[in-house]
């Protein structure tokens, strides 16, 4: 991954965006020598958000299992029948 100064982003935003769209490699933007932001292409960002959503759903399911909030197949089917009929 490449690192660029925020001043480079200001001067060459169009070029950086074009490169990111082509190679799909994020760029770390630093300000005063510290990490400030990541610049990523839209496709990669949306894929990342989808993966995060999936992982959050899995975590909620695992927590429900740990807390004993589970149903048998028959119980779930009975509850869902009001929406499925």
N, C-alpha and C positions, 0 to 999 in steps of 0.2 A: 504494500500500500504506500502510496505517495503522500508526502506532507508538503503543504504550501502555506505561505504566510497569508494572513487576511489581506494584506496590501496587494499580493499577487491576484487574489480573488477579485478585488476591486478593479484592477487593471485589465485582467484577462478572463473575466467571467464567461464570456461567450466561448472562448477557446477551451476553457476547463470543462464547461458543460458539454461541449461537442465531444471532447476526448472521453469523458465519463460515459456518455451515451453510446460510444463506439466500443470501448473496452470493458465496460461494466465494472471497473475498479474504483472503489471509493477513494476519496481524497480527504485526508485529515487537514483541517484548517486550524492554524495556530494563531493566537493573538498574544503578543507580549511573551512569546516563547512557551505558552501553555496551550494545550488542546482546547479548542473553542467549539468546533462543530465538525460534522462529517458531511461531505457533499457526495450524494449517491444518485444514480439514475432512477427514474420513476419505476421501471420494471423491477429492479432489485429491491427498492423500498417496499413496493406492494407485495412482493413475494415474502419479504421479511415480516411484514405485518400479518400476512396470512399464517405464516409459521408460528408467530407469537400467539395469535388467536387460537390455533390448534393446541399449542402447548398449555395455554391457560385453561382450555376446556379439559384437557387430560388432568391437569393439576386439580381442578374442581372435582372431577370424577374420583380421583384418588382420595381426596379429602372426604368426600361423601362416603366412600367405602370405609375409611378409617373411623368415621363417626357412626357407622352402622346405618346410614341412610340409603338403604338398598331395597329393591323389590324383587320378588320372583318374577319369572316371565308371565305367569298367570295374573299376578297382581298388576303388573304394568299393562298388560293387554286389557284388563278390566277398566283401568283408569283411562286408557287411551280410547276405549270403545266409544265414548261420548263424542269424540272428535272424528272418529273414523266411520261412524254409521251415517 
